[in-house]
Amino acid sequence: MDTLPAADEALRVAMAEAAADIDLALDMLIPPSEGPEARLFDAMRYASMGGGKRLRGFLVLECARQFSVGRDTALRTAAAIEMLHAYSLVHDDLPCMDDDDLRRGKPTVHKAFDEATAVLAGDALQANAFYVLSEPDTHADPAVRIELCRNLARAAGPRGMCGGQMMDMLAEAAGGPMEEAQIGRLQMLKTGKLIEFAAEAGAILGKAPLQMRHALAAYGRDLGAAFQIADDLLDATSSPEEAGKRTGKDEAAGKATLVGLLGLPRARSQSQRLAAQAAAHLDVLGDRADLLRALAAYAIARRN
Amino acid sequence: MDTLPAADEALRVAMAEAAADIDLALDMLIPPSEGPEARLFDAMRYASMGGGKRLRGFLVLECARQFSVGRDTALRTAAAIEMLHAYSLVHDDLPCMDDDDLRRGKPTVHKAFDEATAVLAGDALQANAFYVLSEPDTHADPAVRIELCRNLARAAGPRGMCGGQMMDMLAEAAGGPMEEAQIGRLQMLKTGKLIEFAAEAGAILGKAPLQMRHALAAYGRDLGAAFQIADDLLDATSSPEEAGKRTGKDEAAGKATLVGLLGLPRARSQSQRLAAQAAAHLDVLGDRADLLRALAAYAIARRN
């Protein structure tokens, strides 16, 4: 984020604060444990704490702020969504899936612990995400809490993240080219649905009017798609030093991405179009949404 | 169940009806799908449909009936709990866990499909269980639905099923003897919590008075413990033909069970004590709970 223009210093600060607060929340919600389950808690903490941009958690906090939801309230939901996201990374990294040894420069969970512990830590993080959302501390109104659970379950299930990962595994096994519409659908399911929900969750917590809720969901949808193409662009064009991770992975793995299909210039213009479209959904929210606008710009400007 | 006394014909019929109804509910809740996710839905259906005693689902239905909850309503919750249970079996069977090739005489999911699909099908079944519970069709009152989600999440998480499985993996790796209290705690977490919740869920759906809810939870707790010892007794004493599955597994695996620790006679008397204790919790419910009483007797009398 060092290459962001100075005007977005406010975004940089807000994202760093959100990441720190989310880590504190996770530290409380997954406390170190004693006894024979200690290893499971250790693995859950290792998988979920101290890393990543916290894009999803930041979206929850910043969208909830539009409706004056208390930060401590929103932090529980932000942490729950980050738990869900962390679980998906742990399982995606497994030998039978993408078989990755490193994640954000650290050994993946099945490397740092073992495969059985990684499967269980992912499973337990998913359950814990729902547990956190369902507790009264998350929101006094049970109707709000159940709406959060319902939307998280949909985003995580077979018509969301799991469905997208299944498509991804099958596409890789088949090895053939994919059409643009297929790649778009795969990414919408695999990562888009959860990002969309993260933005919408702020509106749910704030009991926002449906119009606002739909606007934020649409913002999240376009933002997620822009981020995904920008990720693929980074993978195709950055050095590992710049990106902070191994690059050129997609091409080496023969992975179908929009960048591979459309070429760099068209992929770049598509990510710009999506970011502009994401920002346009925020018109109903006025100046208060400026950090969300800056986030859309950051999605395509970032170098890591 | 063929060796059950004739007096329990009513239980046999009720359990068979429940199993058939739960399969119909699962067939509707996890419909066959088209397109690239079809394989995921196929694996979820394979894992969850057409097998097992449906102990957990039957408990939901029969406990809900105590409070005149409509059967169609209770069936959604029964199916959700069976989805959660099915997911736990799929992941427990994985090569990195218990590495089982057969489950109820059929190839396990990672054998019939592949490992990645098995991990994803388990993940998606867990998400779907929460999705089903959170939908308005499950109960008109959001406070009831969130209470179901909360209790399921707790039973499934690191202080429930996942914690128990972690203890189990560690105990097997360590190979040393376990104390009675440890084995009891392991089994309470690994299988007990979900069975307890299945019984309690009926009371939650029926908005039963707290006294009744606690009585059913206690019934589920003791029943689950009795079932577990009876399972271990069957493993230790039955022929594979009688049990319908490979037996003598626990001893061969050096698995710590109460049967191994206490010996057959004491384990048998402990399962009888637990079944009687389970039945005693039903006193507050009167004659209407006779099938639940029969179930406690069946827990320790069954031959498979």
Boltz contact constraints between the chains, C-beta under 6 A:
constraints:
  - contact:
      token1: [A, 36]
      token2: [B, 167]
      max_distance: 6.0
  - contact:
      token1: [A, 36]
      token2: [B, 170]
      max_distance: 6.0
  - contact:
      token1: [A, 37]
      token2: [B, 163]
      max_distance: 6.0
  - contact:
      token1: [A, 37]
      token2: [B, 166]
      max_distance: 6.0
  - contact:
      token1: [A, 40]
      token2: [B, 158]
      max_distance: 6.0
  - contact:
      token1: [A, 40]
      token2: [B, 166]
      max_distance: 6.0
  - contact:
      token1: [A, 91]
      token2: [B, 119]
      max_distance: 6.0
  - contact:
      token1: [A, 96]
      token2: [B, 115]
      max_distance: 6.0
  - contact:
      token1: [A, 96]
      token2: [B, 116]
      max_distance: 6.0
  - contact:
      token1: [A, 97]
      token2: [B, 116]
      max_distance: 6.0
  - contact:
      token1: [A, 115]
      token2: [B, 96]
      max_distance: 6.0
  - contact:
      token1: [A, 116]
      token2: [B, 96]
      max_distance: 6.0
  - contact:
      token1: [A, 116]
      token2: [B, 97]
      max_distance: 6.0
  - contact:
      token1: [A, 116]
      token2: [B, 169]
      max_distance: 6.0
  - contact:
      token1: [A, 119]
      token2: [B, 91]
      max_distance: 6.0
  - contact:
      token1: [A, 120]
      token2: [B, 162]
      max_distance: 6.0
  - contact:
      token1: [A, 120]
      token2: [B, 165]
      max_distance: 6.0
  - contact:
      token1: [A, 120]
      token2: [B, 166]
      max_distance: 6.0
  - contact:
      token1: [A, 123]
      token2: [B, 162]
      max_distance: 6.0
  - contact:
      token1: [A, 124]
      token2: [B, 157]
      max_distance: 6.0
  - contact:
      token1: [A, 124]
      token2: [B, 158]
      max_distance: 6.0
  - contact:
      token1: [A, 124]
      token2: [B, 162]
      max_distance: 6.0
  - contact:
      token1: [A, 126]
      token2: [B, 126]
      max_distance: 6.0
  - contact:
      token1: [A, 127]
      token2: [B, 153]
      max_distance: 6.0
  - contact:
      token1: [A, 127]
      token2: [B, 156]
      max_distance: 6.0
  - contact:
      token1: [A, 127]
      token2: [B, 157]
      max_distance: 6.0
  - contact:
      token1: [A, 128]
      token2: [B, 157]
      max_distance: 6.0
  - contact:
      token1: [A, 130]
      token2: [B, 130]
      max_distance: 6.0
  - contact:
      token1: [A, 130]
      token2: [B, 149]
      max_distance: 6.0
  - contact:
      token1: [A, 130]
      token2: [B, 153]
      max_distance: 6.0
  - contact:
      token1: [A, 131]
      token2: [B, 153]
      max_distance: 6.0
  - contact:
      token1: [A, 131]
      token2: [B, 154]
      max_distance: 6.0
  - contact:
      token1: [A, 131]
      token2: [B, 157]
      max_distance: 6.0
  - contact:
      token1: [A, 134]
      token2: [B, 146]
      max_distance: 6.0
  - contact:
      token1: [A, 134]
      token2: [B, 149]
      max_distance: 6.0
  - contact:
      token1: [A, 134]
      token2: [B, 150]
      max_distance: 6.0
  - contact:
      token1: [A, 134]
      token2: [B, 153]
      max_distance: 6.0
  - contact:
      token1: [A, 142]
      token2: [B, 142]
      max_distance: 6.0
  - contact:
      token1: [A, 142]
      token2: [B, 143]
      max_distance: 6.0
  - contact:
      token1: [A, 142]
      token2: [B, 146]
      max_distance: 6.0
  - contact:
      token1: [A, 143]
      token2: [B, 142]
      max_distance: 6.0
  - contact:
      token1: [A, 145]
      token2: [B, 146]
      max_distance: 6.0
  - contact:
      token1: [A, 146]
      token2: [B, 134]
      max_distance: 6.0
  - contact:
      token1: [A, 146]
      token2: [B, 142]
      max_distance: 6.0
  - contact:
      token1: [A, 146]
      token2: [B, 145]
      max_distance: 6.0
  - contact:
      token1: [A, 146]
      token2: [B, 146]
      max_distance: 6.0
  - contact:
      token1: [A, 149]
      token2: [B, 130]
      max_distance: 6.0
  - contact:
      token1: [A, 149]
      token2: [B, 134]
      max_distance: 6.0
  - contact:
      token1: [A, 149]
      token2: [B, 149]
      max_distance: 6.0
  - contact:
      token1: [A, 150]
      token2: [B, 134]
      max_distance: 6.0
  - contact:
      token1: [A, 153]
      token2: [B, 127]
      max_distance: 6.0
  - contact:
      token1: [A, 153]
      token2: [B, 130]
      max_distance: 6.0
  - contact:
      token1: [A, 153]
      token2: [B, 131]
      max_distance: 6.0
  - contact:
      token1: [A, 153]
      token2: [B, 134]
      max_distance: 6.0
  - contact:
      token1: [A, 154]
      token2: [B, 131]
      max_distance: 6.0
  - contact:
      token1: [A, 156]
      token2: [B, 127]
      max_distance: 6.0
  - contact:
      token1: [A, 157]
      token2: [B, 124]
      max_distance: 6.0
  - contact:
      token1: [A, 157]
      token2: [B, 127]
      max_distance: 6.0
  - contact:
      token1: [A, 157]
      token2: [B, 128]
      max_distance: 6.0
  - contact:
      token1: [A, 157]
      token2: [B, 131]
      max_distance: 6.0
  - contact:
      token1: [A, 158]
      token2: [B, 40]
      max_distance: 6.0
  - contact:
      token1: [A, 158]
      token2: [B, 124]
      max_distance: 6.0
  - contact:
      token1: [A, 162]
      token2: [B, 120]
      max_distance: 6.0
  - contact:
      token1: [A, 162]
      token2: [B, 123]
      max_distance: 6.0
  - contact:
      token1: [A, 162]
      token2: [B, 124]
      max_distance: 6.0
  - contact:
      token1: [A, 163]
      token2: [B, 37]
      max_distance: 6.0
  - contact:
      token1: [A, 165]
      token2: [B, 120]
      max_distance: 6.0
  - contact:
      token1: [A, 166]
      token2: [B, 37]
      max_distance: 6.0
  - contact:
      token1: [A, 166]
      token2: [B, 40]
      max_distance: 6.0
  - contact:
      token1: [A, 166]
      token2: [B, 120]
      max_distance: 6.0
  - contact:
      token1: [A, 167]
      token2: [B, 36]
      max_distance: 6.0
  - contact:
      token1: [A, 169]
      token2: [B, 116]
      max_distance: 6.0
  - contact:
      token1: [A, 170]
      token2: [B, 36]
      max_distance: 6.0
